[in-house]
């Protein structure tokens, strides 16, 4: 029987009633993948870029006197009209035309007549069109991802700065090893973020060459100005080898996909840490309600699905990168239709990574850290042993390996306690005829904070050194993101100027 008082809702049955529904929805969408969200035709992503390449090519053809101004004006008006229609949501793709390039040529013909549509393909091929379109698409994706990843860097740095003195065990082999701080732990995520930003910037430099004008790979007898079309589209120069600009299709896409795979691998590792540290009985962290999901049968569950999905997406990303490498391996020189599938794969690479960085950033902004539990855990596992051995070697002038053996014996004596005390260590020293630790010498090893204080070198978890590292890493991430934004601003200025130039041609 239908409950007349029940209210329809789009929220999952396990919804926790998060304080920020938008953040919760972003988490659900990331975890749902493509379960309930459709995917558009591949070439729909290339429509604005193909309009750009048509506009730049047409402007150059007019300036070189290759096409009559009257036909060029008709074609320009057609392209301007199609740009408006696309912005309004009109689908310009025509299945009967096979791809975006022929669809736009046919649409211009429909709007302005065969003379208008017929001049667009003068001196070029779909090969140089799609190679250029793909570079334009990747440029936009690089800017979007760099902006999102800088946001992640800022969230991580801010969180780490708040916890430079929040002591906790550090692990090797999954076992407690030495005392560190949660701030030092999180700060170690930032170089990974920086490497991704640097990889994106490196790819942006590779994308500064324009394949347009190479035609099918072997050039054309038309007197094209390839530098002009490159400039109109915001590239620094045309590809020095027109053939390589076509034949290398899939290689830059592979670089993009590898950057996405590496980025997701980093986030998967971070997510695995959060799973381990937020799960009872350890539970040093508590994920916000916005970032946990639940069970359709167990109402108490708080599942870290976003972190599990990040692991799966990282594995998927690695497969995409490997597929791109495989498709482009050992192809004969010249255009090969195999490379059409590189387009689908690189689109998948972007979709697979999209939303991951903003979600991870939000996780760190909202997460609760139980610093008392972390500190209590420092009293288990003899986490002061290494620092004591180092100090013994330094203060008593002994070889480190001898101190290592002495401390090993002391650990065996103190197994029940879980922490090396001065009495057990001095007993082991007495057996070796070595001067015992004084109360003053032993003082740093009495507390986890003291253990951090003796590791006062760059990169170490001493609070001051961690803050220095964070400041430098934050600056480097900002600088890398700004470099990408500088590329992006230049590309956008060129695009704006491109369409102003086309309007002048349209107006005769």
C-alpha positions in Angstrom: 0.0 0.0 0.0 1.4 3.4 -1.0 2.3 5.7 1.9 0.5 9.0 1.0 2.7 10.9 3.4 6.0 9.7 2.0 8.0 12.5 0.3 9.9 11.7 -3.0 13.6 12.1 -2.6 16.6 11.8 -4.9 18.9 11.0 -2.0 20.2 7.4 -1.5 18.4 5.3 1.1 21.5 5.3 3.3 21.9 9.1 3.2 23.3 10.5 6.5 21.6 13.8 6.2 24.9 15.6 5.6 25.0 19.3 6.4 26.2 20.1 2.9 24.0 18.3 0.4 26.0 19.6 -2.6 29.2 18.0 -1.2 27.4 14.8 -0.5 26.0 14.8 -4.0 29.5 15.3 -5.5 30.7 12.3 -3.5 27.7 10.1 -4.7 28.3 11.1 -8.3 32.0 10.3 -8.2 31.2 6.9 -6.6 28.4 6.1 -9.0 30.6 6.4 -12.1 28.6 5.8 -15.3 25.9 3.8 -13.6 23.2 6.4 -14.0 24.9 9.1 -16.0 25.1 8.8 -19.8 28.0 9.6 -22.0 27.8 11.9 -25.1 29.0 11.0 -28.6 32.8 11.4 -28.7 32.9 14.1 -31.3 30.5 16.3 -29.4 33.5 17.3 -27.3 35.3 18.4 -30.4 32.6 20.6 -31.9 33.9 23.9 -30.4 37.4 23.1 -31.3 36.5 22.1 -34.9 34.7 25.4 -35.3 37.9 27.1 -34.1 40.1 25.2 -36.6 37.6 26.0 -39.4 37.6 29.7 -38.5 41.4 29.9 -38.4 41.8 28.1 -41.6 39.2 30.2 -43.4 40.8 33.5 -42.2 44.2 32.3 -43.5 42.7 31.3 -46.8 41.2 34.7 -47.3 44.4 36.5 -46.3 46.3 34.4 -48.8 43.9 35.2 -51.5 43.1 31.5 -51.9 39.3 31.7 -51.6 37.1 34.6 -52.9 36.0 37.0 -50.3 32.3 36.6 -51.1 32.4 32.8 -50.5 34.6 33.3 -47.4 32.0 35.8 -46.0 29.2 33.2 -46.5 31.3 30.5 -44.9 32.2 32.8 -42.0 28.5 33.7 -41.4 27.8 30.0 -41.4 30.5 29.2 -38.8 29.3 32.1 -36.6 25.7 30.8 -36.8 26.8 27.2 -35.9 28.8 28.5 -32.9 25.7 30.2 -31.6 23.6 27.1 -32.2 26.1 24.9 -30.4 26.2 27.2 -27.4 22.4 27.0 -27.3 22.6 23.2 -27.1 21.8 22.3 -30.7 23.3 19.0 -31.8 25.5 19.6 -34.9 26.7 16.1 -35.3 25.1 14.1 -38.2 25.6 10.3 -38.1 25.4 10.2 -41.9 28.4 12.5 -42.1 30.6 10.1 -40.1 32.4 12.7 -37.9 32.4 16.2 -36.6 34.5 17.6 -39.5 32.1 16.5 -42.2 29.1 17.4 -40.0 30.2 21.0 -39.7 31.0 21.3 -43.4 27.6 19.9 -44.2 25.9 22.3 -41.7 27.7 25.3 -43.2 26.5 24.2 -46.6 22.9 24.0 -45.4 23.1 27.4 -43.8 25.0 29.4 -46.4 25.1 27.2 -49.6 27.5 24.9 -51.3 30.0 27.6 -52.2 30.4 28.5 -48.5 30.7 24.9 -47.3 32.8 23.9 -50.3 35.7 26.2 -49.6 36.4 25.1 -46.0 38.3 22.0 -46.9 40.7 23.7 -49.3 44.3 22.7 -48.6 43.7 20.4 -45.7 42.5 16.9 -44.6 40.5 15.5 -41.8 43.9 14.2 -40.6 45.3 17.6 -39.7 41.9 18.7 -38.6 41.5 16.0 -35.9 45.1 16.2 -34.8 44.6 20.0 -34.2 41.2 19.5 -32.6 42.7 17.0 -30.2 45.4 19.3 -29.2 42.9 22.1 -28.6 40.8 19.8 -26.5 43.7 18.6 -24.4 44.8 22.3 -23.8 41.4 22.9 -22.2 41.5 19.8 -20.1 45.0 20.6 -18.8 43.9 24.0 -17.6 40.8 22.5 -15.8 42.8 19.7 -14.1 45.7 22.1 -13.1 43.2 24.4 -11.4 41.5 21.4 -9.6 44.9 20.0 -8.5 46.1 23.3 -7.2 42.9 23.4 -5.1 43.9 19.9 -3.7 47.4 21.2 -3.0 46.0 24.1 -1.0 43.7 21.9 1.0 46.5 19.4 1.8 48.9 22.2 2.8 46.3 23.9 5.0 45.4 20.6 6.7 49.1 19.7 7.2 49.9 23.1 8.7 47.3 22.6 11.4 48.9 19.3 12.4 52.7 19.9 12.4 52.7 19.1 16.2 50.1 16.3 16.1 52.3 13.3 16.8 51.5 9.9 15.5 53.3 6.7 14.6 54.8 6.4 11.1 54.7 3.0 9.4 57.0 0.8 7.3 55.7 -2.5 6.1 52.4 -1.6 7.6 54.0 -1.8 11.1 54.6 1.1 13.6 58.2 2.3 13.0 59.0 5.8 14.3 57.2 8.8 15.7 56.2 11.4 13.1 53.5 14.0 13.0 50.2 13.9 11.0 51.3 17.2 9.4 54.6 15.6 8.2 52.6 12.6 6.9 50.1 14.8 4.9 53.0 17.1 3.7 54.4 14.0 1.9 51.3 14.0 -0.4 52.3 17.4 -1.8 55.3 16.4 -3.8 53.0 13.9 -5.6 50.6 16.7 -6.5 53.5 18.9 -7.6 54.8 16.1 -9.9 51.4 15.9 -11.6 51.3 19.7 -12.1 54.8 19.6 -13.6 53.7 16.7 -15.9 50.7 18.8 -17.1 53.0 21.8 -17.7 55.4 19.7 -19.7 52.6 18.4 -21.9 51.3 22.0 -22.3 54.7 22.9 -23.8 54.4 19.9 -26.2 51.0 21.2 -27.2 52.3 24.5 -28.5 52.8 23.2 -32.0 50.0 23.1 -34.5 49.5 20.3 -37.1 47.0 22.3 -39.2 48.1 22.7 -42.8 49.9 19.3 -42.9 46.9 18.0 -44.8 47.0 14.2 -45.0 50.6 14.2 -43.8 52.4 15.3 -47.0 51.5 19.0 -47.3 49.6 20.7 -50.1 50.4 22.7 -53.2 48.1 25.5 -51.9 50.3 28.5 -50.6 49.1 28.2 -47.0 50.5 30.2 -44.1 50.8 27.6 -41.4 52.3 30.1 -38.9 49.3 32.3 -39.3 46.8 29.5 -38.5 49.0 28.4 -35.6 49.0 32.0 -34.2 45.2 32.4 -34.7 44.7 29.2 -32.6 47.1 30.3 -29.9 49.9 27.9 -30.8 53.5 29.2 -30.9 54.4 27.6 -34.2 53.4 24.9 -36.7 54.7 21.4 -36.3 58.2 21.4 -37.8 57.4 18.0 -39.4 54.0 18.1 -40.9 54.0 14.3 -41.2 55.0 13.8 -37.5 52.1 16.0 -36.5 49.8 13.5 -38.0 51.7 10.2 -37.4 52.3 11.0 -33.7 48.6 11.1 -33.0 48.0 9.1 -29.8 51.5 9.9 -28.4 50.5 13.2 -26.7 47.2 11.6 -25.8 49.2 8.9 -24.1 51.2 11.5 -22.1 47.9 13.0 -21.0 46.5 9.6 -20.0 49.7 8.7 -18.1 49.5 12.0 -16.1 45.9 11.1 -15.2 46.9 7.6 -14.3 49.7 8.9 -12.0 47.4 11.4 -10.5 44.8 8.8 -9.7 47.4 6.4 -8.4 48.5 9.1 -5.9 44.9 9.7 -4.8 44.3 6.0 -4.5 47.3 5.8 -2.1 46.0 8.7 -0.1 42.6 7.1 0.0 44.0 3.8 1.2 45.7 5.7 4.1 42.3 7.3 5.0 40.6 3.9 4.9 43.1 2.3 7.3 43.3 5.3 9.7 39.5 5.9 9.9 38.5 2.2 10.5 38.0 0.8 14.0 39.7 -0.2 16.2 42.4 2.3 15.1 40.1 5.2 14.0 42.5 8.1 14.2 40.3 10.0 11.7 36.6 10.4 11.1 35.4 11.2 7.6 32.7 13.7 7.3 29.1 12.5 6.7 29.4 14.1 3.2 32.1 11.6 2.2 30.8 8.3 3.5 28.1 6.1 1.9 26.1 3.3 3.5 24.5 0.0 3.1 21.0 -0.7 1.8 20.5 -3.2 4.7 22.8 -2.1 7.5 21.8 1.4 8.7 24.9 2.0 10.8 27.5 1.7 8.0 29.8 4.6 7.1 31.7 3.3 4.1 34.7 5.2 2.6 33.5 4.4 -0.9 35.2 7.4 -2.5 38.6 5.9 -1.5 37.7 2.5 -2.8 36.5 4.0 -6.1 39.7 6.0 -6.4 41.6 2.7 -6.3 39.4 1.3 -9.0 39.7 4.4 -11.1 43.5 4.3 -10.7 43.5 0.8 -12.0 41.3 1.8 -14.9 43.5 4.7 -15.7 46.6 2.5 -15.9 44.8 0.3 -18.3 43.9 3.3 -20.5 47.5 4.5 -20.6 48.7 1.0 -21.5 46.0 0.7 -24.2 47.2 4.0 -25.8 50.8 2.8 -25.8 49.7 -0.5 -27.4 47.7 1.2 -30.1 50.5 3.5 -31.1 53.3 0.8 -31.0 54.8 -0.4 -34.2 52.3 1.4 -36.5 53.7 1.9 -40.1 54.5 5.5 -41.0 51.5 7.4 -42.4 48.0 7.8 -41.2 46.4 4.6 -39.7 42.8 4.3 -38.7 43.9 2.6 -35.5 44.6 6.0 -34.0 40.9 6.9 -34.1 40.5 4.8 -31.0 43.1 6.9 -29.2 40.5 9.7 -29.2 38.0 7.5 -27.2 40.7 6.4 -24.8 41.9 9.8 -23.9 38.4 11.1 -23.4 37.9 8.1 -21.0 41.2 9.1 -19.2 39.8 12.6 -18.6 36.3 11.4 -17.5 37.8 8.8 -15.2 39.9 11.4 -13.3 37.4 14.2 -13.4 36.2 15.2 -9.9 38.8 13.2 -8.0 41.0 16.1 -6.9 38.1 18.4 -5.8 36.6 15.6 -3.8 39.9 14.6 -2.1 40.4 18.3 -1.3 37.0 18.5 0.4 37.7 15.3 2.3 40.7 17.0 4.0 38.8 20.2 4.6 36.0 18.4 6.5 37.8 15.5 8.1 38.1 15.2 11.9 41.5 14.2 13.4 41.6 12.5 16.8 45.0 13.8 17.9 44.7 12.2 21.4 44.3 8.8 19.9 47.3 9.3 17.6 49.4 10.4 20.5 48.4 7.4 22.6 49.4 5.1 19.8 52.9 6.4 20.0 53.4 4.5 23.3 53.1 1.1 21.5 55.7 -0.6 19.4 59.0 0.9 20.8 58.9 3.9 18.5 61.7 5.6 20.3 64.2 2.7 19.6 65.8 4.2 16.5 66.3 7.7 18.0 67.8 6.1 21.1 70.2 4.1 19.0 71.2 7.2 17.1 71.8 9.2 20.3 73.8 6.4 21.9 76.1 6.2 18.9 76.5 9.9 18.8 77.0 10.6 22.6 79.1 7.5 23.4 81.2 7.5 20.1 80.1 4.0 19.3 79.5 2.4 15.9 75.8 2.5 15.1 75.6 -1.2 14.4 76.8 -2.0 18.0 74.1 0.4 19.3 71.6 -1.3 17.1 72.4 -4.7 18.7 72.3 -3.2 22.2 68.9 -1.7 21.6 67.6 -4.9 20.1 68.5 -6.7 23.4 66.8 -3.9 25.4 63.7 -4.3 23.3 63.6 -8.0 24.1 63.7 -7.2 27.8 60.9 -4.6 27.5 58.5 -6.5 25.3 55.7 -6.3 27.9 56.0 -2.5 28.2 56.0 -1.6 24.5 58.2 1.5 25.1 61.9 1.6 25.9 62.5 3.2 29.3 65.8 4.5 30.5 66.1 1.7 33.1 66.0 -1.1 30.4 68.4 0.7 28.2 70.9 1.5 30.9 70.7 -2.1 32.1 71.7 -3.2 28.5 74.5 -0.6 28.5 75.8 -1.7 31.8 76.2 -5.3 30.5 78.4 -3.8 27.7 80.4 -1.7 30.1 79.1 1.5 28.5 78.3 4.7 30.4 74.5 4.9 31.0 72.2 7.7 29.8 71.9 10.6 32.3 68.4 11.9 33.0 69.2 15.0 30.9 70.4 12.9 28.0 67.3 10.7 28.2 64.8 13.6 28.3 64.0 13.8 24.6 63.0 10.1 24.5 60.4 10.4 27.2 57.7 11.9 24.9 56.7 11.7 21.3 57.1 15.4 21.0 60.7 15.1 22.3 61.4 12.5 19.6 60.4 15.0 16.9 62.6 17.7 18.5 65.8 15.7 17.9 65.1 15.3 14.2 65.8 18.9 13.2 67.0 18.6 9.6 65.3 19.7 6.3 62.5 17.3 5.4 62.3 15.8 8.9 59.1 15.8 11.0 60.4 18.5 13.4 57.5 20.9 13.4 59.6 23.9 12.2 61.1 21.8 9.4 57.7 20.6 8.3 56.3 24.1 8.2 59.3 25.2 6.0 58.7 22.2 3.7 55.0 23.1 3.4 55.7 26.7 2.6 58.1 25.7 -0.2 55.9 23.0 -1.6 52.8 25.3 -1.5 54.8 27.9 -3.4 56.0 25.4 -6.0 52.5 24.1 -6.6 51.1 27.6 -7.0 53.9 28.5 -9.4 53.2 25.4 -11.5 49.5 26.1 -11.5 50.1 29.7 -12.5 52.3 28.6 -15.3 49.4 26.6 -16.7 47.0 29.5 -16.2 49.4 31.7 -18.2 49.2 29.2 -21.0 45.4 29.1 -20.7 45.0 32.9 -20.7 47.1 33.1 -23.9 45.0 30.4 -25.5 41.8 32.1 -24.6 43.0 35.5 -25.8 43.8 34.0 -29.1 40.4 32.3 -29.3 38.6 35.6 -28.6 40.7 37.4 -31.3 40.1 34.5 -33.7 36.3 35.0 -33.7 36.6 38.8 -33.9 38.7 38.3 -37.1 36.0 36.0 -38.5 33.3 38.5 -37.8 35.1 41.0 -39.9 35.3 38.6 -42.8 31.6 37.8 -42.3 30.7 41.5 -42.5 32.6 41.8 -45.8 
